[in-house]
Amino acid sequence: MNGDGHKPPSGWRIAVLGGGAWGTALALAMLRADHFVRLYARDPETV
């Protein structure tokens, strides 16, 4: 665990390019599977 009480991800480091419906769904699924996810989108408000 780190200082804020959360366990760091133990899976892969994944980058998702695109913040549309598929990109956000994929990012959320990978996050729930305990992977580190970075989501990139054209519109900063999406992220």
HUFEN-V360134 format. One record per residue. N is the residue number from 1. RES is the residue in three letters. PSI is psi in degrees with one decimal (NA if undefined). Layout:
# HUFEN-V360134
N,RES,PSI / N,RES,PSI
This chain:
# HUFEN-V360134
1,MET,149.9 / 2,ASN,-174.1 / 3,GLY,-25.0 / 4,ASP,8.4 / 5,GLY,0.4 / 6,HIS,140.3 / 7,LYS,130.4 / 8,PRO,151.9 / 9,PRO,143.0 / 10,SER,-1.3 / 11,GLY,-150.1 / 12,TRP,162.4 / 13,ARG,118.3 / 14,ILE,134.9 / 15,ALA,129.3 / 16,VAL,121.9 / 17,LEU,109.9 / 18,GLY,123.3 / 19,GLY,24.8 / 20,GLY,-165.2 / 21,ALA,-45.8 / 22,TRP,-41.4 / 23,GLY,-44.6 / 24,THR,-36.6 / 25,ALA,-42.9 / 26,LEU,-44.1 / 27,ALA,-43.2 / 28,LEU,-41.3 / 29,ALA,-42.3 / 30,MET,-36.5 / 31,LEU,-42.9 / 32,ARG,-23.5 / 33,ALA,13.8 / 34,ASP,36.4 / 35,HIS,153.5 / 36,PHE,122.1 / 37,VAL,134.4 / 38,ARG,123.1 / 39,LEU,125.4 / 40,TYR,131.3 / 41,ALA,154.8 / 42,ARG,-42.2 / 43,ASP,116.9 / 44,PRO,-25.3 / 45,GLU,-21.0 / 46,THR,-40.0 / 47,VAL,NA
